[in-house]
């Protein structure tokens, strides 16, 4: 079980680095072909700043992580499971402000319920975003009001399950004739993959690092 104290201790001791993470972390470095790499990850195209909130909910029996399932009709990542978040606006003071604002807009979770405890390494998403994952503790009770156009469902996964290294798998599939690698987590009927699973893996490494 992951306790609140253990989470606090590990996040407090973690120093966010300059390394940018991506789905390429799921592939062995010696098998990477430079010409087949995503141009955003390769650095050929400029990245748009964005942020997501990793909401860790303090339930009575255990910690959980709150996730959303995006509506099918969205142009980017439709039907996929993700953290609440989005592109940084000019009025946002920093990435934390972006994550909190986007969370309020997407699921209706007011920022007064969120206690930010840290940030993870930036994550490059293949659609051209440089995403800063912000970790926030969420204290119930709270009321959610999901955005009908963007969010099909909001659900919680036990944090211990989501961060168990045994549950984080490496998968691959063909995209436009090229093989793309990514991390994936199967929980009940929910298939969590791509950047969301990659960010959970990064958090898992921090918590279980010797």
C-alpha positions in Angstrom: 0.0 0.0 0.0 1.1 3.5 -0.8 0.6 5.8 2.2 0.2 9.6 2.2 3.5 9.9 4.2 5.4 7.7 1.7 4.1 9.8 -1.2 5.0 13.0 0.5 8.5 11.8 1.4 9.3 10.6 -2.1 8.0 13.6 -3.9 9.7 16.0 -1.5 13.0 14.3 -2.2 12.6 14.3 -5.9 14.4 16.8 -8.1 12.8 17.3 -11.4 15.4 17.0 -14.1 16.0 18.5 -17.6 15.2 15.2 -19.3 12.1 15.2 -21.4 10.1 12.0 -21.2 8.0 10.5 -24.0 6.4 7.3 -25.2 9.8 6.4 -26.7 10.9 5.4 -23.1 8.9 2.2 -23.8 11.4 1.2 -26.5 14.9 0.1 -26.0 17.3 2.9 -27.0 19.4 0.6 -29.2 16.3 -0.1 -31.3 15.4 3.5 -32.0 15.7 4.6 -35.7 16.3 8.3 -35.9 14.4 8.7 -39.1 11.3 6.9 -37.7 11.0 9.0 -34.6 8.1 11.4 -34.1 9.3 14.8 -35.3 8.1 16.5 -32.1 10.1 14.1 -30.0 13.1 14.4 -32.3 13.0 18.1 -31.8 12.3 19.1 -35.4 9.1 21.0 -34.5 8.3 23.5 -31.8 6.3 22.3 -28.8 3.3 23.9 -27.3 3.4 24.2 -23.4 0.7 22.3 -21.5 0.1 20.8 -18.1 -2.0 18.1 -16.5 -3.0 17.4 -12.9 -2.4 14.0 -11.4 -5.1 14.1 -8.8 -4.4 11.7 -5.9 -7.6 11.3 -3.9 -7.3 10.6 -0.2 -10.0 8.0 0.3 -10.5 6.5 3.8 -9.3 3.0 2.9 -6.5 4.0 0.3 -5.2 6.6 -2.1 -6.6 6.6 -5.6 -5.8 8.5 -8.8 -8.6 10.3 -10.6 -8.7 9.9 -14.4 -11.1 10.9 -17.2 -12.2 9.2 -20.3 -12.4 11.7 -23.2 -15.4 11.8 -25.4 -15.1 9.9 -28.7 -15.7 12.9 -31.0 -12.7 14.9 -29.9 -10.1 15.5 -32.6 -7.1 14.7 -30.4 -7.1 11.5 -28.2 -10.8 11.0 -28.5 -12.1 8.1 -26.4 -8.7 7.8 -24.6 -8.1 7.9 -20.8 -6.2 10.9 -19.6 -5.5 13.3 -16.7 -7.4 16.5 -16.6 -5.3 19.2 -18.2 -4.6 21.1 -21.4 -2.7 23.9 -23.2 -1.2 26.7 -21.2 -3.0 30.1 -21.7 -1.3 33.4 -21.7 -3.1 34.3 -18.5 -1.7 31.3 -16.6 1.0 32.3 -14.1 2.8 28.9 -14.4 2.1 25.2 -15.2 0.5 24.7 -11.8 -2.1 27.4 -12.7 -2.7 25.7 -16.0 -3.3 22.3 -14.5 -5.7 23.7 -11.8 -7.6 25.8 -14.3 -8.0 23.0 -16.8 -9.1 20.6 -14.1 -11.8 23.0 -13.0 -12.9 23.4 -16.6 -12.9 19.7 -17.5 -14.2 18.0 -14.4 -15.4 20.8 -12.1 -12.9 20.0 -9.3 -12.4 23.3 -7.6 -8.7 24.2 -6.8 -9.5 24.7 -3.2 -9.7 21.0 -2.9 -6.3 20.4 -4.4 -3.0 20.6 -2.5 -0.1 20.6 -5.0 2.9 18.6 -3.7 5.2 18.4 -6.7 5.9 18.1 -10.4 7.3 15.4 -12.6 9.6 15.6 -15.6 8.1 17.2 -18.7 6.5 14.7 -21.1 6.4 15.2 -24.9 3.2 14.1 -26.5 3.2 13.1 -30.2 0.6 15.7 -31.1 3.1 18.5 -30.3 2.7 19.4 -26.6 5.3 19.6 -23.9 3.3 18.6 -20.8 4.2 19.3 -17.2 2.6 16.7 -14.8 1.5 18.4 -11.6 0.8 16.2 -8.6 -2.0 17.3 -6.3 -3.6 15.7 -3.2 -7.4 15.9 -3.3 -9.3 15.8 0.0 -12.9 14.6 -0.1 -15.7 15.5 0.0 -15.8 17.3 -3.4 -18.3 17.6 -6.2 -17.5 17.0 -9.8 -19.2 18.6 -12.8 -17.6 17.0 -16.0 -17.6 19.0 -19.2 -20.2 17.3 -21.4 -18.3 18.0 -24.6 -14.9 16.8 -23.5 -15.4 14.3 -20.7 -17.4 11.1 -21.1 -16.5 9.6 -17.7 -14.6 10.3 -14.5 -13.3 7.4 -12.4 -10.7 6.5 -9.9 -8.1 3.7 -9.8 -6.3 2.5 -6.7 -2.9 4.3 -6.7 -1.1 1.2 -5.5 -2.4 -0.7 -8.6 -1.6 2.1 -11.1 1.9 2.4 -9.8 2.7 -1.2 -9.3 5.6 -1.9 -11.8 4.1 -5.4 -12.5 0.9 -3.7 -13.9 2.8 -1.3 -16.3 3.3 -3.1 -19.6 5.3 -2.2 -22.7 3.2 -2.4 -25.9 3.6 -1.5 -29.6 1.4 -0.9 -32.6 1.7 0.2 -36.2 0.9 3.8 -37.0 1.1 4.9 -40.6 3.5 2.0 -41.3 5.8 2.7 -38.4 5.9 0.9 -35.1 5.2 3.1 -32.1 6.0 1.9 -28.6 4.1 3.0 -25.4 3.3 2.0 -21.8 -0.1 0.6 -20.9 -2.0 -0.3 -17.8 -5.2 -2.5 -17.8 -7.6 -1.9 -14.9 -10.9 -3.6 -15.2 -12.4 -2.5 -18.5 -10.2 0.6 -18.7 -7.1 0.6 -21.0 -4.8 3.4 -19.8 -2.0 3.9 -22.4 0.3 6.4 -24.0 1.3 9.6 -22.2 -1.0 8.9 -19.2 0.5 5.5 -18.5 4.0 6.9 -19.2 3.5 9.6 -16.5 2.2 7.0 -14.0 5.3 5.0 -14.8 7.5 8.0 -14.0 5.7 8.5 -10.7 6.0 4.8 -10.0 9.8 5.0 -10.5 10.0 7.8 -7.9 8.0 6.0 -5.3 9.7 2.6 -5.7 13.2 3.8 -6.3 15.6 2.1 -3.9 
